[in-house]
Amino acid sequence: MVTSIDGKVTGDFLSSPVCENACEIYYEINRNLKSNGFICGRVTMESSFTGGYYPDLTKYKPVKPDPVRMDFMLDEEYMSGFYAVAFDTNGKLGWKSNRIIDPDGDPGYDGAQIIEVLSENVDERYLGYLKDLEIPYIFAGKDKIDVELALLKLKNIVGIDTLLLEGGSIINGAFQRANAIDELSLVVAPIVADKDDKLLFMNSTVQDFELTNSYVKDGVLVMNYKNSYDKEVKQRFGNTDAYKEHAEKTANYTADKWQEVNDGLMSVFAKFAECKQNGNTADSVEAQMLAKELQDYITDNYYTCTNEILAGLGQMYVADERFKNNIDKHAVGTAEFIGEAIKVCCSK
């Protein structure tokens, strides 16, 4: 993001001559960062690409929901591999093509395949319009967009691993509250914004980031931050044998290996969700077998998971909102179910 000195990201200050260098540096960084595309909210997409256009929906056949809203994707051969993901809660963006057409041919935007992320609270005729234009869409929430569900679908359905979040204050804040921002790249223009301009994160929560790089170019300060997951883990567990074993065991893990291992862990959590939905209790044979499977999986892929460590994990899955929300993506209450199953398992 380009920000003012006082941390604003939208407003008339961006069109000031003082911001020209900052904007050029922003676009340079944008072109150099490797990703599968970018995410913006409705307001940013409208101001940058659609210009306020909206179709006459009376011309389009409504798409009736299957008992639940169904996502719409193009065949793989028609997907570009580079995406413009629009978080458009109620379906208010008007497109004239299913790809971004940048007048300057900017490689950071031009030709990106548009994907609409919607809530279920959308006009059925708008879905007909998107299908007519062959614009893929996914549903991620009933009345508002669930960031984690949206990212899970973008990963599993489309195959997206990395996206550039290029806010809006509202969408930036939603991603920050969901703890879904791994890194920050901030270009600080030498200007103070108006009091009514919008902050980097709307309705933010307290969260630690670690400064990894900073430099000045053409009178503009550029700063890079990393989400301090690793730092927090090291502070909490760095002196334990499990942490040291984890560091040794995973030292040669490639990005693909990490993805495989972490996906495997999530699949165990998914089994717990299914077990609970099938009416099993936490002390059932099925749940206890899964608790043992979880313990063995952690031992095989991360570190030796003793009963003491497993019991601590069970408590953390429930007490730490980040873990709880991540696990409960499979089904609400899954984290607590796992915690109870672990408690029974470790008491034997």
Secondary structure as a PSIPRED ss2 file (coil, helix, strand):
# PSIPRED VFORMAT (PSIPRED V4.0)

   1 M C   1.000  0.000  0.000
   2 V E   0.000  0.000  1.000
   3 T E   0.000  0.000  1.000
   4 S C   1.000  0.000  0.000
   5 I C   1.000  0.000  0.000
   6 D C   1.000  0.000  0.000
   7 G C   1.000  0.000  0.000
   8 K E   0.000  0.000  1.000
   9 V E   0.000  0.000  1.000
  10 T E   0.000  0.000  1.000
  11 G C   1.000  0.000  0.000
  12 D H   0.000  1.000  0.000
  13 F H   0.000  1.000  0.000
  14 L H   0.000  1.000  0.000
  15 S H   0.000  1.000  0.000
  16 S C   1.000  0.000  0.000
  17 P H   0.000  1.000  0.000
  18 V H   0.000  1.000  0.000
  19 C H   0.000  1.000  0.000
  20 E H   0.000  1.000  0.000
  21 N H   0.000  1.000  0.000
  22 A H   0.000  1.000  0.000
  23 C H   0.000  1.000  0.000
  24 E H   0.000  1.000  0.000
  25 I H   0.000  1.000  0.000
  26 Y H   0.000  1.000  0.000
  27 Y H   0.000  1.000  0.000
  28 E H   0.000  1.000  0.000
  29 I H   0.000  1.000  0.000
  30 N H   0.000  1.000  0.000
  31 R H   0.000  1.000  0.000
  32 N H   0.000  1.000  0.000
  33 L C   1.000  0.000  0.000
  34 K C   1.000  0.000  0.000
  35 S C   1.000  0.000  0.000
  36 N C   1.000  0.000  0.000
  37 G E   0.000  0.000  1.000
  38 F E   0.000  0.000  1.000
  39 I E   0.000  0.000  1.000
  40 C E   0.000  0.000  1.000
  41 G E   0.000  0.000  1.000
  42 R H   0.000  1.000  0.000
  43 V H   0.000  1.000  0.000
  44 T H   0.000  1.000  0.000
  45 M H   0.000  1.000  0.000
  46 E H   0.000  1.000  0.000
  47 S H   0.000  1.000  0.000
  48 S H   0.000  1.000  0.000
  49 F H   0.000  1.000  0.000
  50 T H   0.000  1.000  0.000
  51 G C   1.000  0.000  0.000
  52 G C   1.000  0.000  0.000
  53 Y C   1.000  0.000  0.000
  54 Y C   1.000  0.000  0.000
  55 P C   1.000  0.000  0.000
  56 D C   1.000  0.000  0.000
  57 L H   0.000  1.000  0.000
  58 T H   0.000  1.000  0.000
  59 K H   0.000  1.000  0.000
  60 Y C   1.000  0.000  0.000
  61 K C   1.000  0.000  0.000
  62 P C   1.000  0.000  0.000
  63 V C   1.000  0.000  0.000
  64 K C   1.000  0.000  0.000
  65 P C   1.000  0.000  0.000
  66 D C   1.000  0.000  0.000
  67 P C   1.000  0.000  0.000
  68 V C   1.000  0.000  0.000
  69 R C   1.000  0.000  0.000
  70 M C   1.000  0.000  0.000
  71 D C   1.000  0.000  0.000
  72 F E   0.000  0.000  1.000
  73 M C   1.000  0.000  0.000
  74 L C   1.000  0.000  0.000
  75 D C   1.000  0.000  0.000
  76 E H   0.000  1.000  0.000
  77 E H   0.000  1.000  0.000
  78 Y H   0.000  1.000  0.000
  79 M C   1.000  0.000  0.000
  80 S C   1.000  0.000  0.000
  81 G C   1.000  0.000  0.000
  82 F C   1.000  0.000  0.000
  83 Y E   0.000  0.000  1.000
  84 A E   0.000  0.000  1.000
  85 V E   0.000  0.000  1.000
  86 A E   0.000  0.000  1.000
  87 F E   0.000  0.000  1.000
  88 D C   1.000  0.000  0.000
  89 T C   1.000  0.000  0.000
  90 N C   1.000  0.000  0.000
  91 G C   1.000  0.000  0.000
  92 K C   1.000  0.000  0.000
  93 L C   1.000  0.000  0.000
  94 G C   1.000  0.000  0.000
  95 W C   1.000  0.000  0.000
  96 K C   1.000  0.000  0.000
  97 S C   1.000  0.000  0.000
  98 N C   1.000  0.000  0.000
  99 R E   0.000  0.000  1.000
 100 I C   1.000  0.000  0.000
 101 I C   1.000  0.000  0.000
 102 D C   1.000  0.000  0.000
 103 P C   1.000  0.000  0.000
 104 D C   1.000  0.000  0.000
 105 G C   1.000  0.000  0.000
 106 D C   1.000  0.000  0.000
 107 P C   1.000  0.000  0.000
 108 G C   1.000  0.000  0.000
 109 Y C   1.000  0.000  0.000
 110 D C   1.000  0.000  0.000
 111 G C   1.000  0.000  0.000
 112 A C   1.000  0.000  0.000
 113 Q E   0.000  0.000  1.000
 114 I E   0.000  0.000  1.000
 115 I E   0.000  0.000  1.000
 116 E E   0.000  0.000  1.000
 117 V E   0.000  0.000  1.000
 118 L E   0.000  0.000  1.000
 119 S C   1.000  0.000  0.000
 120 E C   1.000  0.000  0.000
 121 N C   1.000  0.000  0.000
 122 V C   1.000  0.000  0.000
 123 D C   1.000  0.000  0.000
 124 E H   0.000  1.000  0.000
 125 R H   0.000  1.000  0.000
 126 Y H   0.000  1.000  0.000
 127 L H   0.000  1.000  0.000
 128 G H   0.000  1.000  0.000
 129 Y H   0.000  1.000  0.000
 130 L H   0.000  1.000  0.000
 131 K H   0.000  1.000  0.000
 132 D H   0.000  1.000  0.000
 133 L C   1.000  0.000  0.000
 134 E C   1.000  0.000  0.000
 135 I C   1.000  0.000  0.000
 136 P C   1.000  0.000  0.000
 137 Y E   0.000  0.000  1.000
 138 I E   0.000  0.000  1.000
 139 F E   0.000  0.000  1.000
 140 A C   1.000  0.000  0.000
 141 G C   1.000  0.000  0.000
 142 K C   1.000  0.000  0.000
 143 D C   1.000  0.000  0.000
 144 K C   1.000  0.000  0.000
 145 I C   1.000  0.000  0.000
 146 D C   1.000  0.000  0.000
 147 V H   0.000  1.000  0.000
 148 E H   0.000  1.000  0.000
 149 L H   0.000  1.000  0.000
 150 A H   0.000  1.000  0.000
 151 L H   0.000  1.000  0.000
 152 L H   0.000  1.000  0.000
 153 K H   0.000  1.000  0.000
 154 L H   0.000  1.000  0.000
 155 K H   0.000  1.000  0.000
 156 N H   0.000  1.000  0.000
 157 I H   0.000  1.000  0.000
 158 V H   0.000  1.000  0.000
 159 G C   1.000  0.000  0.000
 160 I C   1.000  0.000  0.000
 161 D C   1.000  0.000  0.000
 162 T C   1.000  0.000  0.000
 163 L C   1.000  0.000  0.000
 164 L E   0.000  0.000  1.000
 165 L E   0.000  0.000  1.000
 166 E C   1.000  0.000  0.000
 167 G C   1.000  0.000  0.000
 168 G C   1.000  0.000  0.000
 169 S H   0.000  1.000  0.000
 170 I H   0.000  1.000  0.000
 171 I H   0.000  1.000  0.000
 172 N H   0.000  1.000  0.000
 173 G H   0.000  1.000  0.000
 174 A H   0.000  1.000  0.000
 175 F H   0.000  1.000  0.000
 176 Q H   0.000  1.000  0.000
 177 R H   0.000  1.000  0.000
 178 A C   1.000  0.000  0.000
 179 N C   1.000  0.000  0.000
 180 A C   1.000  0.000  0.000
 181 I C   1.000  0.000  0.000
 182 D C   1.000  0.000  0.000
 183 E E   0.000  0.000  1.000
 184 L E   0.000  0.000  1.000
 185 S E   0.000  0.000  1.000
 186 L E   0.000  0.000  1.000
 187 V E   0.000  0.000  1.000
 188 V E   0.000  0.000  1.000
 189 A C   1.000  0.000  0.000
 190 P C   1.000  0.000  0.000
 191 I C   1.000  0.000  0.000
 192 V C   1.000  0.000  0.000
 193 A C   1.000  0.000  0.000
 194 D C   1.000  0.000  0.000
 195 K C   1.000  0.000  0.000
 196 D C   1.000  0.000  0.000
 197 D C   1.000  0.000  0.000
 198 K E   0.000  0.000  1.000
 199 L E   0.000  0.000  1.000
 200 L C   1.000  0.000  0.000
 201 F C   1.000  0.000  0.000
 202 M C   1.000  0.000  0.000
 203 N C   1.000  0.000  0.000
 204 S C   1.000  0.000  0.000
 205 T C   1.000  0.000  0.000
 206 V C   1.000  0.000  0.000
 207 Q C   1.000  0.000  0.000
 208 D C   1.000  0.000  0.000
 209 F E   0.000  0.000  1.000
 210 E E   0.000  0.000  1.000
 211 L E   0.000  0.000  1.000
 212 T E   0.000  0.000  1.000
 213 N E   0.000  0.000  1.000
 214 S E   0.000  0.000  1.000
 215 Y E   0.000  0.000  1.000
 216 V E   0.000  0.000  1.000
 217 K E   0.000  0.000  1.000
 218 D C   1.000  0.000  0.000
 219 G C   1.000  0.000  0.000
 220 V E   0.000  0.000  1.000
 221 L E   0.000  0.000  1.000
 222 V E   0.000  0.000  1.000
 223 M E   0.000  0.000  1.000
 224 N E   0.000  0.000  1.000
 225 Y E   0.000  0.000  1.000
 226 K E   0.000  0.000  1.000
 227 N E   0.000  0.000  1.000
 228 S C   1.000  0.000  0.000
 229 Y H   0.000  1.000  0.000
 230 D H   0.000  1.000  0.000
 231 K H   0.000  1.000  0.000
 232 E H   0.000  1.000  0.000
 233 V H   0.000  1.000  0.000
 234 K H   0.000  1.000  0.000
 235 Q H   0.000  1.000  0.000
 236 R H   0.000  1.000  0.000
 237 F H   0.000  1.000  0.000
 238 G C   1.000  0.000  0.000
 239 N C   1.000  0.000  0.000
 240 T C   1.000  0.000  0.000
 241 D H   0.000  1.000  0.000
 242 A H   0.000  1.000  0.000
 243 Y H   0.000  1.000  0.000
 244 K H   0.000  1.000  0.000
 245 E H   0.000  1.000  0.000
 246 H H   0.000  1.000  0.000
 247 A H   0.000  1.000  0.000
 248 E H   0.000  1.000  0.000
 249 K H   0.000  1.000  0.000
 250 T C   1.000  0.000  0.000
 251 A C   1.000  0.000  0.000
 252 N C   1.000  0.000  0.000
 253 Y C   1.000  0.000  0.000
 254 T C   1.000  0.000  0.000
 255 A H   0.000  1.000  0.000
 256 D H   0.000  1.000  0.000
 257 K H   0.000  1.000  0.000
 258 W H   0.000  1.000  0.000
 259 Q H   0.000  1.000  0.000
 260 E H   0.000  1.000  0.000
 261 V H   0.000  1.000  0.000
 262 N H   0.000  1.000  0.000
 263 D H   0.000  1.000  0.000
 264 G H   0.000  1.000  0.000
 265 L H   0.000  1.000  0.000
 266 M H   0.000  1.000  0.000
 267 S H   0.000  1.000  0.000
 268 V H   0.000  1.000  0.000
 269 F H   0.000  1.000  0.000
 270 A H   0.000  1.000  0.000
 271 K H   0.000  1.000  0.000
 272 F H   0.000  1.000  0.000
 273 A H   0.000  1.000  0.000
 274 E H   0.000  1.000  0.000
 275 C H   0.000  1.000  0.000
 276 K H   0.000  1.000  0.000
 277 Q H   0.000  1.000  0.000
 278 N C   1.000  0.000  0.000
 279 G C   1.000  0.000  0.000
 280 N C   1.000  0.000  0.000
 281 T C   1.000  0.000  0.000
 282 A C   1.000  0.000  0.000
 283 D C   1.000  0.000  0.000
 284 S C   1.000  0.000  0.000
 285 V H   0.000  1.000  0.000
 286 E H   0.000  1.000  0.000
 287 A H   0.000  1.000  0.000
 288 Q H   0.000  1.000  0.000
 289 M H   0.000  1.000  0.000
 290 L H   0.000  1.000  0.000
 291 A H   0.000  1.000  0.000
 292 K H   0.000  1.000  0.000
 293 E H   0.000  1.000  0.000
 294 L H   0.000  1.000  0.000
 295 Q H   0.000  1.000  0.000
 296 D H   0.000  1.000  0.000
 297 Y H   0.000  1.000  0.000
 298 I H   0.000  1.000  0.000
 299 T H   0.000  1.000  0.000
 300 D H   0.000  1.000  0.000
 301 N H   0.000  1.000  0.000
 302 Y C   1.000  0.000  0.000
 303 Y C   1.000  0.000  0.000
 304 T C   1.000  0.000  0.000
 305 C C   1.000  0.000  0.000
 306 T C   1.000  0.000  0.000
 307 N H   0.000  1.000  0.000
 308 E H   0.000  1.000  0.000
 309 I H   0.000  1.000  0.000
 310 L H   0.000  1.000  0.000
 311 A H   0.000  1.000  0.000
 312 G H   0.000  1.000  0.000
 313 L H   0.000  1.000  0.000
 314 G H   0.000  1.000  0.000
 315 Q H   0.000  1.000  0.000
 316 M H   0.000  1.000  0.000
 317 Y H   0.000  1.000  0.000
 318 V H   0.000  1.000  0.000
 319 A H   0.000  1.000  0.000
 320 D C   1.000  0.000  0.000
 321 E H   0.000  1.000  0.000
 322 R H   0.000  1.000  0.000
 323 F H   0.000  1.000  0.000
 324 K H   0.000  1.000  0.000
 325 N H   0.000  1.000  0.000
 326 N H   0.000  1.000  0.000
 327 I H   0.000  1.000  0.000
 328 D C   1.000  0.000  0.000
 329 K C   1.000  0.000  0.000
 330 H C   1.000  0.000  0.000
 331 A C   1.000  0.000  0.000
 332 V C   1.000  0.000  0.000
 333 G C   1.000  0.000  0.000
 334 T H   0.000  1.000  0.000
 335 A H   0.000  1.000  0.000
 336 E H   0.000  1.000  0.000
 337 F H   0.000  1.000  0.000
 338 I H   0.000  1.000  0.000
 339 G H   0.000  1.000  0.000
 340 E H   0.000  1.000  0.000
 341 A H   0.000  1.000  0.000
 342 I H   0.000  1.000  0.000
 343 K H   0.000  1.000  0.000
 344 V H   0.000  1.000  0.000
 345 C H   0.000  1.000  0.000
 346 C H   0.000  1.000  0.000
 347 S H   0.000  1.000  0.000
 348 K C   1.000  0.000  0.000
